[in-house]
Amino acid sequence: QVQLVESGGGLVQPGGSLRLSCAASESIFNFIKMGWYRQTPGKQREFVADISRSGVISYTVSVKGRFTISEDSAKNSIYMQMNSLKPEDTAVYYCKATPRLGVDAWGEGTLVTVSS
């Protein structure tokens, strides 16, 4: 089972930026899709952004124009640059990898807090 390790979370003021990283324990070419989800207490985990092996990128409406997902196959990693952060972006952010066969893999999450 692949291991996914997120990093880059922290406390930032509204309007600030953070860059999340997700390092996989194997080649990201083994996955048909990788992406980011987020969750706040008492709510369902929600989709934020993903990138497919074919290069298709998707974002949830609320982050379009502010967040950018990218990948670096040489580092077996994906990233998410988050700009113009808002208090409502506060959540635990999780990395997900969808393999060609088998079940999805999830990281442990990294906390992003947007507050003044």
C-alpha positions as CSV (number, residue, x, y, z in Angstrom):
1,Q,0.0,0.0,0.0
2,V,1.3,3.4,-1.0
3,Q,2.2,5.9,1.8
4,L,1.2,9.5,1.3
5,V,2.7,12.2,3.5
6,E,1.3,15.7,3.5
7,S,3.1,18.8,4.7
8,G,3.0,22.6,4.4
9,G,0.0,23.3,6.6
10,G,0.0,26.0,9.2
11,L,-1.6,29.2,10.4
12,V,-1.9,32.1,7.9
13,Q,-3.8,35.4,7.9
14,P,-6.7,36.0,5.5
15,G,-5.3,36.9,2.1
16,G,-2.1,34.9,2.7
17,S,-0.7,31.9,0.9
18,L,0.4,28.4,1.7
19,R,1.9,25.6,-0.4
20,L,0.9,22.0,0.5
21,S,3.0,19.0,-0.5
22,C,2.1,15.4,-0.8
23,A,5.0,12.9,-1.1
24,A,4.2,9.4,-2.3
25,S,6.2,6.3,-1.5
26,E,6.1,5.1,-5.1
27,S,5.9,6.6,-8.5
28,I,2.9,8.8,-9.1
29,F,2.7,7.2,-12.6
30,N,1.1,4.2,-10.7
31,F,-2.0,6.3,-10.1
32,I,-4.7,7.3,-12.5
33,K,-5.5,10.4,-10.4
34,M,-4.1,12.3,-7.4
35,G,-5.8,15.1,-5.6
36,W,-6.6,17.1,-2.5
37,Y,-9.6,16.9,-0.3
38,R,-10.4,18.8,2.9
39,Q,-12.5,18.3,6.0
40,T,-13.8,20.4,8.9
41,P,-15.2,19.1,12.2
42,G,-18.7,17.7,11.8
43,K,-18.7,17.9,8.0
44,Q,-18.1,15.4,5.2
45,R,-14.7,15.3,3.5
46,E,-15.0,17.4,0.3
47,F,-13.2,17.5,-3.0
48,V,-10.8,20.4,-3.6
49,A,-8.7,19.6,-6.7
50,D,-7.2,16.8,-8.6
51,I,-5.0,16.0,-11.5
52,S,-5.3,12.9,-13.7
53,R,-2.6,10.9,-15.5
54,S,-3.9,12.3,-18.8
55,G,-3.3,15.8,-17.5
56,V,-6.9,16.8,-16.8
57,I,-7.1,19.2,-13.8
58,S,-10.3,19.9,-11.8
59,Y,-11.1,22.3,-9.0
60,T,-14.1,22.8,-6.8
61,V,-15.8,26.1,-7.6
62,S,-14.9,27.8,-4.4
63,V,-11.1,27.6,-5.0
64,K,-10.9,28.2,-8.7
65,G,-8.6,31.1,-9.5
66,R,-7.0,30.9,-6.0
67,F,-5.6,27.3,-5.8
68,T,-3.3,25.6,-8.2
69,I,-2.5,21.9,-8.2
70,S,0.7,20.6,-9.8
71,E,2.9,17.5,-9.8
72,D,6.6,16.6,-9.9
73,S,7.0,13.0,-11.1
74,A,10.7,13.1,-10.3
75,K,9.9,13.7,-6.6
76,N,6.8,11.4,-6.6
77,S,4.9,14.4,-5.3
78,I,1.9,16.6,-5.9
79,Y,1.5,20.2,-4.6
80,M,-1.2,22.7,-4.1
81,Q,-0.4,26.4,-4.1
82,M,-3.1,28.2,-2.1
83,N,-3.4,32.0,-2.6
84,S,-5.9,34.6,-1.3
85,L,-6.8,32.3,1.6
86,K,-10.1,32.8,3.4
87,P,-11.2,31.8,6.8
88,E,-13.6,29.3,5.2
89,D,-10.6,27.5,3.7
90,T,-9.7,26.4,7.3
91,A,-9.7,22.6,7.3
92,V,-7.5,19.5,7.5
93,Y,-6.3,18.9,3.9
94,Y,-5.8,15.3,2.7
95,C,-4.0,13.9,-0.2
96,K,-5.6,11.0,-2.2
97,A,-4.2,8.7,-4.7
98,T,-6.4,6.5,-7.0
99,P,-4.5,3.5,-8.3
100,R,-5.2,1.7,-11.6
101,L,-6.3,-1.3,-9.5
102,G,-7.4,-1.5,-5.8
103,V,-8.6,1.1,-3.3
104,D,-7.8,4.7,-2.9
105,A,-5.0,5.7,-0.6
106,W,-5.1,8.6,1.8
107,G,-2.6,10.6,3.7
108,E,-2.9,11.5,7.4
109,G,-3.7,15.2,6.6
110,T,-2.2,18.6,7.3
111,L,-4.1,21.3,9.1
112,V,-4.6,24.7,7.5
113,T,-5.9,27.5,9.7
114,V,-6.8,30.9,8.2
115,S,-7.3,33.4,10.9
116,S,-6.3,36.9,11.9
